[in-house]
Amino acid sequence: MIYNLKDAVITLKDGTPTTPKTLEIVADEGDLSFSESREINPIMDRGSLALIREGNETMVDVSFSIKYSGLLGSATPTVYEALKKQGTGGSTWQSTNADSEVYTVDIEFEVSDPSTGSPVEVIRISKFAYEKIEFKEGEEYDTLSVSGKAFAVTVAAS
């Protein structure tokens, strides 16, 4: 069976111990992508390739976009407020990376079988920090696009 974003929920989670604060994003339209890469360094021997070695670790690139109903909320934070740790609801969120100067959240992308409701795939992206948030006002609907880095070399999928 083929599943898509209509069968999925994106959840943002903060770093509150024991019971993290969460924000579920149910999107009929949008996307989520991540890109893992690694640094490969060639080792030369008298001008010829001798072998390759892994270089420095690289962070995971992450982006998502969704139809959006509003930039600011009230007691429950919007996606914008949760990512920026702002507003009435978002200002109480805690970073998922206590060892960093940059505020981060975890992202969980869960795809469920529409006939049973059971999860068929879960992708967990740890310690995500946005680099760019773009809001577009549209005639029929607004769009929020987010891109940034996860302080991790890979995502967890099950």
PyMOL CGO cylinders between C-alpha atoms (Angstrom):
from pymol import cmd
from pymol.cgo import CYLINDER

trace = [
    CYLINDER, 0.00, 0.00, 0.00, 1.18, 3.53, -0.72, 0.3, 1, 1, 1, 1, 1, 1,
    CYLINDER, 1.18, 3.53, -0.72, 1.01, 6.08, 2.09, 0.3, 1, 1, 1, 1, 1, 1,
    CYLINDER, 1.01, 6.08, 2.09, 1.46, 9.84, 1.94, 0.3, 1, 1, 1, 1, 1, 1,
    CYLINDER, 1.46, 9.84, 1.94, 1.29, 12.94, 4.12, 0.3, 1, 1, 1, 1, 1, 1,
    CYLINDER, 1.29, 12.94, 4.12, -2.49, 12.55, 4.50, 0.3, 1, 1, 1, 1, 1, 1,
    CYLINDER, -2.49, 12.55, 4.50, -1.76, 9.35, 6.42, 0.3, 1, 1, 1, 1, 1, 1,
    CYLINDER, -1.76, 9.35, 6.42, 0.82, 11.01, 8.66, 0.3, 1, 1, 1, 1, 1, 1,
    CYLINDER, 0.82, 11.01, 8.66, 1.25, 13.28, 11.65, 0.3, 1, 1, 1, 1, 1, 1,
    CYLINDER, 1.25, 13.28, 11.65, 4.29, 15.43, 12.32, 0.3, 1, 1, 1, 1, 1, 1,
    CYLINDER, 4.29, 15.43, 12.32, 4.87, 15.99, 16.04, 0.3, 1, 1, 1, 1, 1, 1,
    CYLINDER, 4.87, 15.99, 16.04, 7.21, 18.58, 17.53, 0.3, 1, 1, 1, 1, 1, 1,
    CYLINDER, 7.21, 18.58, 17.53, 8.51, 17.70, 21.01, 0.3, 1, 1, 1, 1, 1, 1,
    CYLINDER, 8.51, 17.70, 21.01, 10.38, 19.77, 23.55, 0.3, 1, 1, 1, 1, 1, 1,
    CYLINDER, 10.38, 19.77, 23.55, 12.97, 18.63, 26.09, 0.3, 1, 1, 1, 1, 1, 1,
    CYLINDER, 12.97, 18.63, 26.09, 10.84, 18.62, 29.22, 0.3, 1, 1, 1, 1, 1, 1,
    CYLINDER, 10.84, 18.62, 29.22, 12.00, 15.61, 31.27, 0.3, 1, 1, 1, 1, 1, 1,
    CYLINDER, 12.00, 15.61, 31.27, 9.57, 12.68, 31.70, 0.3, 1, 1, 1, 1, 1, 1,
    CYLINDER, 9.57, 12.68, 31.70, 6.63, 14.21, 29.78, 0.3, 1, 1, 1, 1, 1, 1,
    CYLINDER, 6.63, 14.21, 29.78, 7.74, 16.42, 26.89, 0.3, 1, 1, 1, 1, 1, 1,
    CYLINDER, 7.74, 16.42, 26.89, 5.41, 19.10, 25.57, 0.3, 1, 1, 1, 1, 1, 1,
    CYLINDER, 5.41, 19.10, 25.57, 4.15, 18.16, 22.11, 0.3, 1, 1, 1, 1, 1, 1,
    CYLINDER, 4.15, 18.16, 22.11, 2.51, 19.84, 19.17, 0.3, 1, 1, 1, 1, 1, 1,
    CYLINDER, 2.51, 19.84, 19.17, 0.82, 17.66, 16.54, 0.3, 1, 1, 1, 1, 1, 1,
    CYLINDER, 0.82, 17.66, 16.54, 0.76, 18.93, 12.98, 0.3, 1, 1, 1, 1, 1, 1,
    CYLINDER, 0.76, 18.93, 12.98, -1.89, 17.24, 10.86, 0.3, 1, 1, 1, 1, 1, 1,
    CYLINDER, -1.89, 17.24, 10.86, -1.26, 18.39, 7.31, 0.3, 1, 1, 1, 1, 1, 1,
    CYLINDER, -1.26, 18.39, 7.31, -3.31, 17.53, 4.24, 0.3, 1, 1, 1, 1, 1, 1,
    CYLINDER, -3.31, 17.53, 4.24, -0.73, 19.21, 2.06, 0.3, 1, 1, 1, 1, 1, 1,
    CYLINDER, -0.73, 19.21, 2.06, 2.96, 19.76, 2.51, 0.3, 1, 1, 1, 1, 1, 1,
    CYLINDER, 2.96, 19.76, 2.51, 6.16, 17.77, 2.71, 0.3, 1, 1, 1, 1, 1, 1,
    CYLINDER, 6.16, 17.77, 2.71, 8.97, 16.62, 4.97, 0.3, 1, 1, 1, 1, 1, 1,
    CYLINDER, 8.97, 16.62, 4.97, 12.48, 15.81, 3.81, 0.3, 1, 1, 1, 1, 1, 1,
    CYLINDER, 12.48, 15.81, 3.81, 15.84, 15.06, 5.31, 0.3, 1, 1, 1, 1, 1, 1,
    CYLINDER, 15.84, 15.06, 5.31, 19.26, 14.56, 3.83, 0.3, 1, 1, 1, 1, 1, 1,
    CYLINDER, 19.26, 14.56, 3.83, 22.09, 12.64, 5.46, 0.3, 1, 1, 1, 1, 1, 1,
    CYLINDER, 22.09, 12.64, 5.46, 25.61, 13.04, 4.13, 0.3, 1, 1, 1, 1, 1, 1,
    CYLINDER, 25.61, 13.04, 4.13, 29.11, 12.07, 5.09, 0.3, 1, 1, 1, 1, 1, 1,
    CYLINDER, 29.11, 12.07, 5.09, 32.51, 13.49, 4.34, 0.3, 1, 1, 1, 1, 1, 1,
    CYLINDER, 32.51, 13.49, 4.34, 34.80, 11.18, 2.38, 0.3, 1, 1, 1, 1, 1, 1,
    CYLINDER, 34.80, 11.18, 2.38, 38.50, 12.07, 2.08, 0.3, 1, 1, 1, 1, 1, 1,
    CYLINDER, 38.50, 12.07, 2.08, 40.82, 10.49, -0.47, 0.3, 1, 1, 1, 1, 1, 1,
    CYLINDER, 40.82, 10.49, -0.47, 44.28, 9.48, 0.73, 0.3, 1, 1, 1, 1, 1, 1,
    CYLINDER, 44.28, 9.48, 0.73, 46.94, 9.78, -1.94, 0.3, 1, 1, 1, 1, 1, 1,
    CYLINDER, 46.94, 9.78, -1.94, 50.15, 7.80, -2.37, 0.3, 1, 1, 1, 1, 1, 1,
    CYLINDER, 50.15, 7.80, -2.37, 52.58, 9.56, -4.71, 0.3, 1, 1, 1, 1, 1, 1,
    CYLINDER, 52.58, 9.56, -4.71, 49.78, 11.14, -6.70, 0.3, 1, 1, 1, 1, 1, 1,
    CYLINDER, 49.78, 11.14, -6.70, 47.61, 8.02, -6.94, 0.3, 1, 1, 1, 1, 1, 1,
    CYLINDER, 47.61, 8.02, -6.94, 44.48, 7.19, -4.98, 0.3, 1, 1, 1, 1, 1, 1,
    CYLINDER, 44.48, 7.19, -4.98, 45.47, 4.81, -2.20, 0.3, 1, 1, 1, 1, 1, 1,
    CYLINDER, 45.47, 4.81, -2.20, 42.32, 4.65, -0.07, 0.3, 1, 1, 1, 1, 1, 1,
    CYLINDER, 42.32, 4.65, -0.07, 39.46, 6.69, 1.28, 0.3, 1, 1, 1, 1, 1, 1,
    CYLINDER, 39.46, 6.69, 1.28, 38.64, 7.60, 4.86, 0.3, 1, 1, 1, 1, 1, 1,
    CYLINDER, 38.64, 7.60, 4.86, 35.62, 9.06, 6.50, 0.3, 1, 1, 1, 1, 1, 1,
    CYLINDER, 35.62, 9.06, 6.50, 36.12, 12.67, 7.44, 0.3, 1, 1, 1, 1, 1, 1,
    CYLINDER, 36.12, 12.67, 7.44, 34.24, 14.85, 9.88, 0.3, 1, 1, 1, 1, 1, 1,
    CYLINDER, 34.24, 14.85, 9.88, 30.67, 14.06, 10.90, 0.3, 1, 1, 1, 1, 1, 1,
    CYLINDER, 30.67, 14.06, 10.90, 27.99, 16.18, 9.24, 0.3, 1, 1, 1, 1, 1, 1,
    CYLINDER, 27.99, 16.18, 9.24, 24.57, 17.17, 10.57, 0.3, 1, 1, 1, 1, 1, 1,
    CYLINDER, 24.57, 17.17, 10.57, 21.31, 16.06, 8.96, 0.3, 1, 1, 1, 1, 1, 1,
    CYLINDER, 21.31, 16.06, 8.96, 19.58, 18.67, 6.76, 0.3, 1, 1, 1, 1, 1, 1,
    CYLINDER, 19.58, 18.67, 6.76, 15.82, 18.83, 7.42, 0.3, 1, 1, 1, 1, 1, 1,
    CYLINDER, 15.82, 18.83, 7.42, 12.98, 20.75, 5.79, 0.3, 1, 1, 1, 1, 1, 1,
    CYLINDER, 12.98, 20.75, 5.79, 9.20, 20.68, 5.86, 0.3, 1, 1, 1, 1, 1, 1,
    CYLINDER, 9.20, 20.68, 5.86, 6.33, 22.79, 4.61, 0.3, 1, 1, 1, 1, 1, 1,
    CYLINDER, 6.33, 22.79, 4.61, 2.67, 22.76, 5.53, 0.3, 1, 1, 1, 1, 1, 1,
    CYLINDER, 2.67, 22.76, 5.53, -0.60, 24.52, 4.86, 0.3, 1, 1, 1, 1, 1, 1,
    CYLINDER, -0.60, 24.52, 4.86, -0.89, 26.94, 7.71, 0.3, 1, 1, 1, 1, 1, 1,
    CYLINDER, -0.89, 26.94, 7.71, -3.77, 28.69, 9.44, 0.3, 1, 1, 1, 1, 1, 1,
    CYLINDER, -3.77, 28.69, 9.44, -2.00, 31.31, 11.55, 0.3, 1, 1, 1, 1, 1, 1,
    CYLINDER, -2.00, 31.31, 11.55, 1.39, 32.54, 12.66, 0.3, 1, 1, 1, 1, 1, 1,
    CYLINDER, 1.39, 32.54, 12.66, 0.52, 33.21, 16.31, 0.3, 1, 1, 1, 1, 1, 1,
    CYLINDER, 0.52, 33.21, 16.31, -1.59, 31.29, 18.81, 0.3, 1, 1, 1, 1, 1, 1,
    CYLINDER, -1.59, 31.29, 18.81, -2.75, 31.62, 22.40, 0.3, 1, 1, 1, 1, 1, 1,
    CYLINDER, -2.75, 31.62, 22.40, -2.18, 29.03, 25.15, 0.3, 1, 1, 1, 1, 1, 1,
    CYLINDER, -2.18, 29.03, 25.15, -1.33, 26.31, 22.62, 0.3, 1, 1, 1, 1, 1, 1,
    CYLINDER, -1.33, 26.31, 22.62, 1.69, 27.33, 20.57, 0.3, 1, 1, 1, 1, 1, 1,
    CYLINDER, 1.69, 27.33, 20.57, 1.71, 27.38, 16.80, 0.3, 1, 1, 1, 1, 1, 1,
    CYLINDER, 1.71, 27.38, 16.80, 4.48, 25.64, 14.87, 0.3, 1, 1, 1, 1, 1, 1,
    CYLINDER, 4.48, 25.64, 14.87, 6.17, 29.03, 14.46, 0.3, 1, 1, 1, 1, 1, 1,
    CYLINDER, 6.17, 29.03, 14.46, 6.08, 29.72, 18.22, 0.3, 1, 1, 1, 1, 1, 1,
    CYLINDER, 6.08, 29.72, 18.22, 7.23, 26.22, 19.22, 0.3, 1, 1, 1, 1, 1, 1,
    CYLINDER, 7.23, 26.22, 19.22, 10.21, 26.40, 16.85, 0.3, 1, 1, 1, 1, 1, 1,
    CYLINDER, 10.21, 26.40, 16.85, 11.20, 29.88, 18.06, 0.3, 1, 1, 1, 1, 1, 1,
    CYLINDER, 11.20, 29.88, 18.06, 10.37, 29.33, 21.76, 0.3, 1, 1, 1, 1, 1, 1,
    CYLINDER, 10.37, 29.33, 21.76, 8.11, 32.37, 21.68, 0.3, 1, 1, 1, 1, 1, 1,
    CYLINDER, 8.11, 32.37, 21.68, 4.56, 33.34, 22.53, 0.3, 1, 1, 1, 1, 1, 1,
    CYLINDER, 4.56, 33.34, 22.53, 2.41, 32.30, 25.46, 0.3, 1, 1, 1, 1, 1, 1,
    CYLINDER, 2.41, 32.30, 25.46, 2.62, 28.59, 24.73, 0.3, 1, 1, 1, 1, 1, 1,
    CYLINDER, 2.62, 28.59, 24.73, 6.02, 28.35, 23.03, 0.3, 1, 1, 1, 1, 1, 1,
    CYLINDER, 6.02, 28.35, 23.03, 8.02, 30.33, 25.60, 0.3, 1, 1, 1, 1, 1, 1,
    CYLINDER, 8.02, 30.33, 25.60, 7.67, 27.50, 28.14, 0.3, 1, 1, 1, 1, 1, 1,
    CYLINDER, 7.67, 27.50, 28.14, 9.21, 24.88, 25.85, 0.3, 1, 1, 1, 1, 1, 1,
    CYLINDER, 9.21, 24.88, 25.85, 12.62, 23.47, 26.80, 0.3, 1, 1, 1, 1, 1, 1,
    CYLINDER, 12.62, 23.47, 26.80, 15.41, 22.62, 24.40, 0.3, 1, 1, 1, 1, 1, 1,
    CYLINDER, 15.41, 22.62, 24.40, 15.99, 18.97, 23.52, 0.3, 1, 1, 1, 1, 1, 1,
    CYLINDER, 15.99, 18.97, 23.52, 19.74, 19.60, 23.54, 0.3, 1, 1, 1, 1, 1, 1,
    CYLINDER, 19.74, 19.60, 23.54, 20.74, 20.75, 27.02, 0.3, 1, 1, 1, 1, 1, 1,
    CYLINDER, 20.74, 20.75, 27.02, 24.43, 20.82, 26.02, 0.3, 1, 1, 1, 1, 1, 1,
    CYLINDER, 24.43, 20.82, 26.02, 23.93, 23.44, 23.31, 0.3, 1, 1, 1, 1, 1, 1,
    CYLINDER, 23.93, 23.44, 23.31, 23.55, 27.20, 23.16, 0.3, 1, 1, 1, 1, 1, 1,
    CYLINDER, 23.55, 27.20, 23.16, 21.01, 26.78, 20.35, 0.3, 1, 1, 1, 1, 1, 1,
    CYLINDER, 21.01, 26.78, 20.35, 17.38, 25.90, 21.14, 0.3, 1, 1, 1, 1, 1, 1,
    CYLINDER, 17.38, 25.90, 21.14, 16.29, 22.61, 19.52, 0.3, 1, 1, 1, 1, 1, 1,
    CYLINDER, 16.29, 22.61, 19.52, 13.16, 20.44, 19.27, 0.3, 1, 1, 1, 1, 1, 1,
    CYLINDER, 13.16, 20.44, 19.27, 12.65, 16.82, 18.26, 0.3, 1, 1, 1, 1, 1, 1,
    CYLINDER, 12.65, 16.82, 18.26, 10.53, 15.98, 15.22, 0.3, 1, 1, 1, 1, 1, 1,
    CYLINDER, 10.53, 15.98, 15.22, 8.59, 12.75, 14.88, 0.3, 1, 1, 1, 1, 1, 1,
    CYLINDER, 8.59, 12.75, 14.88, 6.94, 11.80, 11.59, 0.3, 1, 1, 1, 1, 1, 1,
    CYLINDER, 6.94, 11.80, 11.59, 4.47, 8.94, 12.00, 0.3, 1, 1, 1, 1, 1, 1,
    CYLINDER, 4.47, 8.94, 12.00, 2.71, 7.33, 9.04, 0.3, 1, 1, 1, 1, 1, 1,
    CYLINDER, 2.71, 7.33, 9.04, -0.33, 5.20, 9.92, 0.3, 1, 1, 1, 1, 1, 1,
    CYLINDER, -0.33, 5.20, 9.92, -2.38, 2.73, 7.94, 0.3, 1, 1, 1, 1, 1, 1,
    CYLINDER, -2.38, 2.73, 7.94, -5.72, 4.53, 7.37, 0.3, 1, 1, 1, 1, 1, 1,
    CYLINDER, -5.72, 4.53, 7.37, -7.70, 1.28, 7.59, 0.3, 1, 1, 1, 1, 1, 1,
    CYLINDER, -7.70, 1.28, 7.59, -6.29, 0.21, 10.99, 0.3, 1, 1, 1, 1, 1, 1,
    CYLINDER, -6.29, 0.21, 10.99, -4.80, 3.38, 12.47, 0.3, 1, 1, 1, 1, 1, 1,
    CYLINDER, -4.80, 3.38, 12.47, -1.65, 1.41, 13.30, 0.3, 1, 1, 1, 1, 1, 1,
    CYLINDER, -1.65, 1.41, 13.30, 1.72, 3.04, 12.67, 0.3, 1, 1, 1, 1, 1, 1,
    CYLINDER, 1.72, 3.04, 12.67, 3.56, 1.62, 9.66, 0.3, 1, 1, 1, 1, 1, 1,
    CYLINDER, 3.56, 1.62, 9.66, 6.60, 3.90, 9.82, 0.3, 1, 1, 1, 1, 1, 1,
    CYLINDER, 6.60, 3.90, 9.82, 8.05, 6.33, 12.33, 0.3, 1, 1, 1, 1, 1, 1,
    CYLINDER, 8.05, 6.33, 12.33, 10.93, 8.70, 11.58, 0.3, 1, 1, 1, 1, 1, 1,
    CYLINDER, 10.93, 8.70, 11.58, 12.52, 10.49, 14.55, 0.3, 1, 1, 1, 1, 1, 1,
    CYLINDER, 12.52, 10.49, 14.55, 14.72, 13.53, 14.01, 0.3, 1, 1, 1, 1, 1, 1,
    CYLINDER, 14.72, 13.53, 14.01, 16.57, 14.60, 17.14, 0.3, 1, 1, 1, 1, 1, 1,
    CYLINDER, 16.57, 14.60, 17.14, 17.73, 18.05, 18.17, 0.3, 1, 1, 1, 1, 1, 1,
    CYLINDER, 17.73, 18.05, 18.17, 16.42, 20.06, 15.22, 0.3, 1, 1, 1, 1, 1, 1,
    CYLINDER, 16.42, 20.06, 15.22, 17.29, 23.77, 15.05, 0.3, 1, 1, 1, 1, 1, 1,
    CYLINDER, 17.29, 23.77, 15.05, 15.67, 25.90, 12.36, 0.3, 1, 1, 1, 1, 1, 1,
    CYLINDER, 15.67, 25.90, 12.36, 17.87, 28.03, 10.13, 0.3, 1, 1, 1, 1, 1, 1,
    CYLINDER, 17.87, 28.03, 10.13, 15.09, 29.53, 8.03, 0.3, 1, 1, 1, 1, 1, 1,
    CYLINDER, 15.09, 29.53, 8.03, 11.35, 29.95, 8.52, 0.3, 1, 1, 1, 1, 1, 1,
    CYLINDER, 11.35, 29.95, 8.52, 9.34, 31.28, 5.60, 0.3, 1, 1, 1, 1, 1, 1,
    CYLINDER, 9.34, 31.28, 5.60, 5.69, 32.29, 5.85, 0.3, 1, 1, 1, 1, 1, 1,
    CYLINDER, 5.69, 32.29, 5.85, 3.65, 32.90, 2.69, 0.3, 1, 1, 1, 1, 1, 1,
    CYLINDER, 3.65, 32.90, 2.69, 0.21, 34.45, 2.73, 0.3, 1, 1, 1, 1, 1, 1,
    CYLINDER, 0.21, 34.45, 2.73, -1.91, 32.84, 0.03, 0.3, 1, 1, 1, 1, 1, 1,
    CYLINDER, -1.91, 32.84, 0.03, -5.26, 33.50, -1.57, 0.3, 1, 1, 1, 1, 1, 1,
    CYLINDER, -5.26, 33.50, -1.57, -6.68, 30.11, -0.55, 0.3, 1, 1, 1, 1, 1, 1,
    CYLINDER, -6.68, 30.11, -0.55, -4.31, 29.19, 2.30, 0.3, 1, 1, 1, 1, 1, 1,
    CYLINDER, -4.31, 29.19, 2.30, -1.06, 30.21, 3.96, 0.3, 1, 1, 1, 1, 1, 1,
    CYLINDER, -1.06, 30.21, 3.96, 2.15, 28.19, 3.79, 0.3, 1, 1, 1, 1, 1, 1,
    CYLINDER, 2.15, 28.19, 3.79, 4.88, 27.75, 6.39, 0.3, 1, 1, 1, 1, 1, 1,
    CYLINDER, 4.88, 27.75, 6.39, 8.23, 26.41, 5.18, 0.3, 1, 1, 1, 1, 1, 1,
    CYLINDER, 8.23, 26.41, 5.18, 10.97, 25.48, 7.65, 0.3, 1, 1, 1, 1, 1, 1,
    CYLINDER, 10.97, 25.48, 7.65, 14.54, 24.36, 7.04, 0.3, 1, 1, 1, 1, 1, 1,
    CYLINDER, 14.54, 24.36, 7.04, 17.43, 23.69, 9.36, 0.3, 1, 1, 1, 1, 1, 1,
    CYLINDER, 17.43, 23.69, 9.36, 19.81, 21.14, 10.83, 0.3, 1, 1, 1, 1, 1, 1,
    CYLINDER, 19.81, 21.14, 10.83, 19.49, 18.25, 13.24, 0.3, 1, 1, 1, 1, 1, 1,
    CYLINDER, 19.49, 18.25, 13.24, 22.37, 17.88, 15.69, 0.3, 1, 1, 1, 1, 1, 1,
    CYLINDER, 22.37, 17.88, 15.69, 22.73, 14.24, 14.64, 0.3, 1, 1, 1, 1, 1, 1,
    CYLINDER, 22.73, 14.24, 14.64, 24.48, 12.31, 11.89, 0.3, 1, 1, 1, 1, 1, 1,
    CYLINDER, 24.48, 12.31, 11.89, 21.44, 10.17, 11.09, 0.3, 1, 1, 1, 1, 1, 1,
    CYLINDER, 21.44, 10.17, 11.09, 17.71, 9.91, 11.75, 0.3, 1, 1, 1, 1, 1, 1,
    CYLINDER, 17.71, 9.91, 11.75, 16.03, 7.01, 13.53, 0.3, 1, 1, 1, 1, 1, 1,
    CYLINDER, 16.03, 7.01, 13.53, 13.48, 5.08, 11.51, 0.3, 1, 1, 1, 1, 1, 1,
    CYLINDER, 13.48, 5.08, 11.51, 11.33, 2.15, 12.53, 0.3, 1, 1, 1, 1, 1, 1,
]
cmd.load_cgo(trace, "trace")
